[in-house]
Amino acid sequence: MIRTLLLAAIVIATPALAARRDTPDAQLAKLLAGRVAGTPVNCITLSGSQSSQVIPGKAIVYRTGARLYVNTPRSGADSLGNDDILVTRTIGSQLCSIDTVNLIDRGSRFQRGFVILGPFVPWDRPKRVK
């Protein structure tokens, strides 16, 4: 009886665990589903940015209203992790492709690396034709 319950719990938990193990490319594809890429830009305005999301080992996605900006760092992308705190020091109100982002470990609060940003690719939902 206990084995049956344990087996049932494993079967139920397996899809949830598999969903967490999506590759970085699959995570990014899910996030961008239904969107179209625009022309890359070198800077975005931080005051308009509502949130950021790390795609581990791949990219940082900045949300500005309904638009997503995907930044694949020029260097250090393999250091990106889900538990990173992103610390950015900018001059002015823009985050640009030459800026660096320090990666702080959420648990220890120590810096564990940094990334050098690349261009920001805007992703929008296509406009509906009336």
DAVEN-V349944 format. One record per residue. N is the residue number from 1. SS is DSSP state (~ for helix, > for strand, _ for the rest). PSI is psi as a letter, one per 20 degrees, with the letter a starting at -180 (* if undefined). NEAR is the number of other ideal C-beta (glycine too) atoms within 10 Angstrom. Layout:
# DAVEN-V349944
n->N ss->SS psi->PSI near->NEAR
n->N ss->SS psi->PSI near->NEAR
This chain:
# DAVEN-V349944
n->1 ss->_ psi->g near->5
n->2 ss->~ psi->g near->6
n->3 ss->~ psi->g near->7
n->4 ss->~ psi->g near->8
n->5 ss->~ psi->g near->9
n->6 ss->~ psi->g near->10
n->7 ss->~ psi->g near->10
n->8 ss->~ psi->g near->10
n->9 ss->~ psi->h near->10
n->10 ss->~ psi->g near->10
n->11 ss->~ psi->g near->9
n->12 ss->~ psi->h near->9
n->13 ss->~ psi->h near->10
n->14 ss->~ psi->g near->10
n->15 ss->~ psi->h near->8
n->16 ss->~ psi->g near->8
n->17 ss->~ psi->h near->9
n->18 ss->~ psi->h near->9
n->19 ss->~ psi->h near->10
n->20 ss->~ psi->h near->8
n->21 ss->_ psi->j near->7
n->22 ss->_ psi->q near->14
n->23 ss->_ psi->q near->12
n->24 ss->~ psi->h near->16
n->25 ss->~ psi->g near->12
n->26 ss->~ psi->h near->12
n->27 ss->~ psi->g near->20
n->28 ss->~ psi->g near->19
n->29 ss->~ psi->g near->11
n->30 ss->~ psi->g near->10
n->31 ss->~ psi->h near->16
n->32 ss->~ psi->j near->15
n->33 ss->_ psi->p near->7
n->34 ss->_ psi->j near->8
n->35 ss->> psi->q near->16
n->36 ss->> psi->p near->11
n->37 ss->> psi->q near->12
n->38 ss->_ psi->a near->13
n->39 ss->_ psi->p near->7
n->40 ss->_ psi->q near->15
n->41 ss->> psi->q near->13
n->42 ss->_ psi->h near->13
n->43 ss->> psi->q near->17
n->44 ss->> psi->q near->21
n->45 ss->> psi->p near->11
n->46 ss->~ psi->h near->14
n->47 ss->~ psi->h near->8
n->48 ss->~ psi->i near->12
n->49 ss->_ psi->p near->14
n->50 ss->_ psi->h near->8
n->51 ss->> psi->r near->8
n->52 ss->> psi->q near->15
n->53 ss->> psi->p near->16
n->54 ss->> psi->p near->21
n->55 ss->> psi->o near->22
n->56 ss->_ psi->p near->17
n->57 ss->_ psi->j near->14
n->58 ss->_ psi->f near->18
n->59 ss->> psi->r near->23
n->60 ss->> psi->p near->24
n->61 ss->> psi->p near->21
n->62 ss->> psi->p near->20
n->63 ss->> psi->p near->15
n->64 ss->> psi->n near->17
n->65 ss->_ psi->c near->9
n->66 ss->_ psi->i near->9
n->67 ss->> psi->q near->15
n->68 ss->> psi->p near->20
n->69 ss->> psi->p near->22
n->70 ss->> psi->p near->23
n->71 ss->> psi->o near->24
n->72 ss->_ psi->o near->17
n->73 ss->_ psi->q near->20
n->74 ss->_ psi->h near->13
n->75 ss->> psi->q near->12
n->76 ss->_ psi->j near->15
n->77 ss->~ psi->h near->20
n->78 ss->~ psi->i near->13
n->79 ss->~ psi->i near->15
n->80 ss->_ psi->p near->21
n->81 ss->_ psi->r near->14
n->82 ss->_ psi->h near->11
n->83 ss->_ psi->j near->12
n->84 ss->> psi->q near->20
n->85 ss->> psi->p near->13
n->86 ss->> psi->p near->15
n->87 ss->> psi->o near->12
n->88 ss->> psi->p near->13
n->89 ss->_ psi->p near->8
n->90 ss->_ psi->r near->11
n->91 ss->_ psi->o near->7
n->92 ss->_ psi->b near->9
n->93 ss->_ psi->j near->11
n->94 ss->> psi->q near->13
n->95 ss->> psi->p near->23
n->96 ss->> psi->r near->15
n->97 ss->_ psi->i near->17
n->98 ss->_ psi->i near->11
n->99 ss->_ psi->q near->16
n->100 ss->> psi->q near->15
n->101 ss->> psi->p near->23
n->102 ss->> psi->q near->15
n->103 ss->> psi->o near->21
n->104 ss->> psi->p near->18
n->105 ss->> psi->p near->14
n->106 ss->_ psi->h near->12
n->107 ss->_ psi->g near->7
n->108 ss->_ psi->i near->8
n->109 ss->_ psi->j near->8
n->110 ss->_ psi->q near->7
n->111 ss->> psi->p near->12
n->112 ss->> psi->j near->15
n->113 ss->> psi->a near->15
n->114 ss->> psi->r near->16
n->115 ss->> psi->q near->25
n->116 ss->> psi->o near->14
n->117 ss->_ psi->q near->24
n->118 ss->_ psi->a near->19
n->119 ss->_ psi->q near->16
n->120 ss->> psi->p near->23
n->121 ss->> psi->o near->18
n->122 ss->> psi->p near->18
n->123 ss->> psi->p near->18
n->124 ss->> psi->q near->14
n->125 ss->> psi->q near->11
n->126 ss->_ psi->q near->8
n->127 ss->_ psi->q near->7
n->128 ss->_ psi->p near->5
n->129 ss->_ psi->p near->4
n->130 ss->_ psi->* near->3
